[in-house]
Amino acid sequence: MSNQKINFYSVIIGTELLNGRRKDAHFSFLNEQLLKRGWEQKGSFVIEDDQKLMFDIFNLIKSDPNSVMFCFGGIGATPDDYTRVVAAKAFTNGKMEFHEEAKNRIINQFKEEAYPHRINMAYLPINAKLLTNVVNNVAGFYLEDRFFFTPGFPSMSQAMVMEALDKLYPKSNIEKYRNTMTIETSENDLIDTMKKIPSHLDFSSLPKIIADKRKVVISLAGYDKDEVDKYFQYFIEFCEKNEKEFILEDISL
């Protein structure tokens, strides 16, 4: 799939994140790893431990034929760990099984303490493949080579993210071209020019006030360099026509 446009999604599950008891570390790590490999996230969801909400979001992501999902949290053995069951409902018609290799890893790690509860972490959607847990050997898992499920502990999940990307999505072969500029003007002055930009291009406008002067950071990106250059030139022409100062840099970085 490295030659295709892939839409990466993250689903970060944990009521404790939303009520402020814990800080999220998953989004920034996944984003960093994707960008290093030439990928970007299409969307990210931070949600509470709600089975219907999880199911709906999994189905939303599944409906995108180019989706790849990384899900964090909820694959443990406690009563509020719903992810394995909900993943089965969304991706394998509810069918689950005890994964023999996952069972063996748990038994080897915990011996007699694998029962009666820890062993249930090996009860996975059918046809699941395993991700290595470098901390305690309780595997994460993935389905269809594109839906990945990892623990909520960053010390466990981060190695799994890298394992999955290195194995299946090591590097995008599709180059994205981006042009940026900072214009001394207001966004309102640029709206007519903005309307000329095709919706399939990655466009953003970020207003800033620096030393009491209004500035706008324009970013335009796409997979056709000539097309990106063509529409970016409209902003340069606006500046030249209206005598607006600009630099070909992103001052917000």
C-alpha positions in Angstrom: 0.0 0.0 0.0 3.0 2.3 0.1 2.2 3.5 -3.4 -1.3 4.5 -2.5 -2.8 7.5 -0.7 -3.5 6.2 2.8 -5.7 7.8 5.3 -4.3 7.2 8.8 -6.6 7.5 11.8 -6.1 7.3 15.6 -8.6 6.3 18.2 -7.5 7.0 21.7 -9.8 5.5 24.3 -9.8 6.5 27.9 -12.3 8.3 30.1 -9.4 9.3 32.3 -8.0 11.4 29.5 -11.2 13.3 29.1 -11.7 14.0 32.8 -8.1 15.2 33.2 -6.7 12.4 35.3 -4.2 11.4 32.7 -2.4 13.2 29.8 -2.5 11.8 26.3 0.9 10.7 24.8 -0.4 8.7 21.9 -1.4 11.3 19.3 2.0 13.1 19.3 4.0 9.9 19.1 2.0 8.4 16.3 2.0 11.7 14.4 5.8 11.9 14.7 6.3 8.4 13.5 3.9 8.9 10.5 5.5 12.1 9.5 9.0 10.5 9.6 7.8 8.0 7.0 6.0 10.5 4.8 2.5 9.8 6.1 -0.1 12.1 7.8 -3.2 11.5 9.9 -6.6 12.1 8.4 -8.3 12.2 11.7 -8.0 11.5 15.4 -10.6 10.6 18.0 -10.2 10.8 21.8 -13.2 9.1 23.4 -14.5 7.7 26.6 -14.9 4.0 27.3 -18.3 3.8 25.6 -19.0 0.7 23.6 -21.5 2.3 21.2 -19.3 5.2 20.5 -16.3 2.9 19.9 -18.4 0.8 17.5 -19.7 3.8 15.6 -16.2 5.3 15.2 -14.7 1.9 14.1 -17.4 1.6 11.5 -16.8 5.2 10.3 -13.1 4.5 9.8 -13.8 1.1 8.2 -16.1 2.8 5.7 -13.0 4.6 4.3 -11.5 2.1 1.9 -8.0 3.7 2.3 -8.1 3.8 6.0 -5.5 2.5 8.5 -6.3 2.8 12.1 -4.3 2.8 15.3 -6.4 2.3 18.4 -5.0 2.8 21.9 -6.4 1.4 25.1 -9.1 -1.0 26.3 -7.5 -4.4 25.5 -6.8 -5.4 29.1 -8.6 -7.8 31.3 -10.7 -5.5 33.5 -14.5 -5.1 33.1 -14.1 -1.7 31.4 -11.8 -3.0 28.7 -14.2 -3.2 25.8 -11.9 -2.8 22.8 -11.4 -6.5 21.9 -15.1 -7.3 21.9 -16.1 -4.1 20.1 -13.4 -4.6 17.5 -14.8 -8.1 16.8 -18.3 -6.6 16.4 -17.1 -4.0 13.9 -14.5 -6.0 11.9 -15.2 -9.8 12.3 -19.0 -10.0 12.7 -18.5 -10.6 16.4 -16.5 -13.7 15.9 -13.7 -14.2 18.5 -11.4 -17.0 19.5 -8.6 -17.7 21.9 -5.4 -17.0 19.9 -3.0 -19.8 20.8 0.2 -17.8 20.4 -1.2 -15.0 22.5 -2.3 -17.5 25.2 1.2 -19.0 25.2 2.8 -15.6 25.7 0.6 -14.9 28.6 1.1 -18.3 30.2 4.9 -18.1 29.8 4.9 -14.6 31.3 2.6 -15.1 34.3 2.6 -18.9 34.8 -0.3 -19.9 37.2 -1.3 -16.2 37.6 -2.4 -16.3 33.9 -5.7 -17.7 35.2 -8.5 -16.9 35.7 -8.3 -13.3 34.3 -5.1 -12.5 32.4 -5.7 -15.3 29.9 -8.8 -13.5 28.6 -6.5 -10.9 26.9 -5.8 -13.7 24.4 -9.5 -13.8 23.4 -9.3 -11.9 20.2 -11.3 -11.3 17.0 -10.7 -14.2 14.6 -7.8 -14.0 12.2 -6.0 -11.5 14.4 -2.2 -11.1 14.1 0.0 -10.2 17.0 2.0 -7.1 18.0 4.9 -7.6 20.4 4.6 -6.2 24.0 8.1 -5.4 25.1 7.0 -4.8 28.7 5.1 -7.8 29.7 4.6 -10.0 26.6 0.8 -9.5 26.5 0.3 -9.0 22.8 -1.5 -6.3 20.9 -3.2 -7.3 17.7 -4.2 -6.2 14.3 -6.7 -7.1 11.6 -6.6 -7.0 7.8 -3.0 -5.6 8.0 -4.6 -2.1 8.7 -6.5 -2.0 11.9 -4.1 -2.0 14.9 -5.0 -2.3 18.6 -2.5 -1.5 21.3 -2.6 -1.0 25.1 -3.2 2.4 26.7 0.3 2.4 28.3 2.7 4.3 26.0 5.6 2.1 27.2 3.8 -0.8 25.5 2.0 0.9 22.6 4.9 2.9 21.2 7.0 -0.1 20.4 3.9 -1.7 18.8 3.3 1.4 16.6 6.9 1.2 15.4 6.7 -2.5 14.7 3.5 -2.1 12.7 4.8 0.8 10.6 8.2 -0.7 10.0 6.6 -4.0 8.9 3.6 -2.7 6.8 4.0 1.0 6.2 7.7 1.8 6.3 7.7 4.7 3.8 5.3 6.5 1.6 6.4 6.6 -2.1 3.9 9.4 -2.8 5.6 12.8 -2.3 3.6 15.7 -1.1 4.6 19.2 -2.1 4.0 22.1 0.2 4.5 25.9 -0.3 4.1 28.4 2.5 4.2 32.1 2.9 3.5 34.8 5.4 1.7 37.9 4.2 1.3 41.2 6.0 -2.5 41.5 5.5 -5.8 40.2 7.0 -7.6 37.0 6.1 -10.5 39.1 4.9 -8.3 40.5 2.1 -7.4 37.0 0.9 -10.9 35.4 0.8 -11.4 36.0 -2.9 -8.0 34.4 -3.7 -8.8 31.5 -1.3 -12.0 30.7 -3.2 -9.9 29.9 -6.3 -8.2 27.0 -4.5 -9.6 23.5 -5.5 -11.0 21.6 -2.5 -8.8 18.6 -3.0 -5.6 20.6 -2.2 -4.4 20.8 1.4 -5.0 24.5 2.2 -4.7 26.4 5.5 -4.8 30.0 6.5 -3.5 31.0 10.0 -3.9 34.6 11.1 -1.4 36.1 13.5 -0.8 39.5 15.1 2.9 40.4 15.5 4.0 43.8 16.7 0.4 45.1 16.2 0.5 44.1 12.6 -1.9 41.6 11.0 -0.2 38.7 9.2 -1.5 35.6 7.6 0.4 32.3 7.1 -0.7 30.6 3.9 0.0 26.9 3.3 -0.8 25.0 0.2 0.0 21.3 -0.4 -0.8 18.5 -2.8 0.6 15.6 -4.8 1.0 17.5 -8.1 3.8 20.0 -7.8 2.8 22.0 -10.9 -0.7 22.3 -9.6 0.4 23.4 -6.2 2.8 26.0 -7.7 0.0 27.3 -10.0 -2.4 28.0 -7.3 0.2 29.3 -4.8 1.2 31.8 -7.5 -2.3 33.4 -7.1 -1.3 34.6 -3.6 2.0 36.0 -4.8 0.2 37.9 -7.5 -2.2 39.2 -4.9 0.7 40.5 -2.9 2.4 42.1 -5.9 -0.8 43.7 -7.2 -1.8 45.1 -3.7 1.7 45.9 -2.6 1.5 43.6 0.4 4.8 42.5 2.0 5.4 38.8 2.2 8.0 36.2 2.8 8.1 32.6 1.6 8.3 31.2 5.1 6.0 30.1 7.9 6.6 32.4 10.7 4.5 30.3 13.0 7.1 27.5 13.1 
